[in-house]
């Protein structure tokens, strides 16, 4: 495992959080980082990962931090409703996102600005914890692709597995013991150069999104030693709402009837 010394300037928020988060993760998990040298040592970039647990952001932050970068997340706006937490998250450079809202455009602009400032932005392109019954990556949202096409920055895919054993999707209590092994496999940058040269049409953005999800899925297959379903899970087709706990009845929507 390649570990780089932190080059970026850390403010009080990072100095406060880093030992707490690192200590908690070392107490509850073991980890294996593979391919971390693919994370750029400097300059704006996007890290894209599959999403299997609410603890994913902490583990991804551990990965990125171990390779000398400070992670900047597109975090759901609800986390910013608490004034104290909002103060901390803002100080740490996190970006609020109002999902399924027109205001999400502001998050896109902020993410683009962060990348252009040379920051490392972490994106979960599925937009939420996977609803796939086998835990595989779902169809992706367009945010990561749009940021990448707008900035031309490197897009680094990561396939990860194991966090769901520490905290299962939408579980209220974590399972601390025994310590859970988390593996993160970092792939080479995704080549989007041919698409960046084309107009920003929806078909082009969709092709970039599909390419991103294919790269992430291939890494998850390698980590798990299994083959993903031929067709990625689509929440809309399955009649599952895109926010909230899908296991609760109020979060089910009628399936689309064939026309």
VENNOR-V723393 format. One record per pair of residues at least 4 apart in sequence whose C-alpha atoms are under 6 Angstrom apart, sorted by the first residue. I is the first residue (numbers start at 1). J is the second residue. D is the distance in Angstrom with one decimal. If there is no record, write none. Layout:
BEGIN
I:J:D  I:J:D
END
This chain:
BEGIN
3:66:5.5  3:67:5.1  4:67:4.7  4:68:4.9  5:68:5.2  6:68:4.0  10:14:5.7  12:16:5.9  13:92:5.5  14:18:5.7  18:22:5.9  19:23:5.8  25:29:5.5  28:176:5.5  28:179:4.7  29:179:4.6  29:180:4.6  29:181:5.5  30:181:4.7  31:181:5.5  31:182:4.8  31:183:5.7  32:183:4.8  33:184:5.1  34:185:4.8  35:185:6.0  35:186:4.7  36:186:5.7  38:188:5.7  43:118:4.2  44:115:4.4  44:116:5.9  44:118:3.7  44:119:4.7  44:120:5.5  45:120:5.0  45:153:5.3  45:154:5.0  46:120:5.9  46:121:4.9  46:122:5.7  46:155:4.9  47:122:4.7  47:156:4.8  48:123:5.0  48:124:5.7  48:157:4.9  49:124:5.4  49:158:4.8  49:159:5.9  50:137:5.8  51:129:4.9  51:130:5.9  52:129:5.2  52:130:5.9  52:164:5.7  53:164:5.1  53:169:5.1  56:60:6.0  57:61:5.9  61:65:5.8  61:71:5.9  62:66:6.0  64:69:5.5  65:69:5.0  65:70:5.7  71:120:5.5  71:121:5.9  72:93:5.9  72:94:5.2  72:121:4.7  72:122:5.9  73:94:5.1  73:95:5.9  73:121:5.8  73:122:5.0  74:95:4.8  74:96:5.9  75:95:5.7  75:96:4.9  75:97:5.7  76:96:5.5  76:97:4.8  77:96:4.7  77:97:5.0  77:98:5.2  80:86:4.3  82:86:5.9  86:90:5.9  89:94:5.4  90:94:5.5  97:104:5.6  97:107:5.5  98:104:5.3  112:147:5.8  114:119:5.4  115:119:5.0  125:140:5.2  125:141:5.4  126:140:4.4  126:141:5.6  132:136:5.7  132:233:5.6  138:232:5.0  138:233:4.7  139:232:5.6  139:234:5.6  142:209:5.8  145:208:5.6  145:209:5.3  148:152:5.3  148:153:5.6  149:196:5.1  154:189:5.8  155:189:5.3  155:190:5.6  156:189:4.7  157:187:5.3  157:216:5.4  158:185:5.5  158:186:4.5  158:216:5.8  159:184:5.8  159:185:5.3  159:216:5.4  159:219:4.6  159:220:4.4  160:183:5.6  160:184:4.3  161:182:5.9  161:183:5.6  162:181:5.8  162:182:4.4  163:182:5.9  164:168:4.5  166:174:5.6  166:175:5.1  167:174:4.5  202:206:6.0  213:217:5.9  221:225:5.6  221:226:5.2  221:227:5.5  235:240:5.0  239:253:4.9  239:254:5.5  239:255:4.4  240:252:5.3  240:253:5.7  241:251:5.7  246:251:5.2
END
